[in-house]
Amino acid sequence: MFKLELGPTGQYASRGNVCILPQEPGPLLTCLPPPVNELHDEISIILVGSPDAEITLDKLHKSPLLVRRLRIIEALRWLITHNPLYSDLDIYSIESNAAEYPDHGIPFPMQSIVRVNTNSEGQSYTQQANSEHFGPNVSLAGMPSTTLIDADSIDSTYTMRKLNALQKLQSQSHSFIKFPSGSTPLSTRQNCKVWGFLWPTLFPYGVGMMENDYVRSNRSIGFREIDFKPHIAHLLQSGPNHHFQTHLSFIFVVGNIIQRRETSFNAKLAVK
């Protein structure tokens, strides 16, 4: 979905459903790898199988959840040496955080197990919203035909919802998840570092990203400027390992950015 808006400078701009905000995780230089005690609330495991099967710790030892402490340290050291975007990581913090990881095993204990039967039609991993059990004092009488209800919460504006959330936060009556990110979206045009930060596994050396203005065009040494779309097409059609083709978010994000740019360009022509 795209929305054409008139900016404060009098120019029209389009907004799409991909918005990249700058992350502000605090001391990023000292928080890799993440401490083991922070993984408890971040990772959940879904095992699909017979409901009668017994879940034991031995089954998890045969899963891809196994980690090796040495490999984690070696991988981060490799990034420090070969990737300029990670060159300022603190090696002492890496070794200190990695000391909590096992030599070869699961990095966190199995705390709780929730069994869900999904054999029948309509079942899912989450609870149904319409399956509430009413108390004995709740009236089951239906609404009269003249009742008006704002089902879409149209009257609840963004400001009202923000004030309501702020009141709940101050009263400490609800739990909140804090995302340490900025409020100003990052520009996705002529900003090659964004791609390196988004997909470090696709650009492990911190080079080769799209629209790289830091490399000057020089045909004598094989450097030349490549537009965004041909560069994406080259990444999706080349390489024996198909890393870009099989990545979960790469195609969606770049496809939406291309679509947003084309929509913005067409809207600019229409406005003129």
Protein Blocks (a to p, Z undefined) as FASTA:
>chain_A
ZZddddfkopacdddfbdcddddehjmklmcccdfklmmmmpccdddddfkbccdfklmm
mpckbccfklmmmmmmmmmmmmmklmmpcfklmmmmmmmpcfbdcfbdcfbdcdddfkbg
hiafbdcfklcccdfklcfbdcdfkbccdfkommlcfklmmmmmmmmmmnopaccddddd
dfbdcdfehplklmmmmmmmlmmnopaiahiakbccdfknopacddfklmmmmmmmgcjk
lmmmmpmklmmmmmmmmmmmmmmmmmmmmmZZ
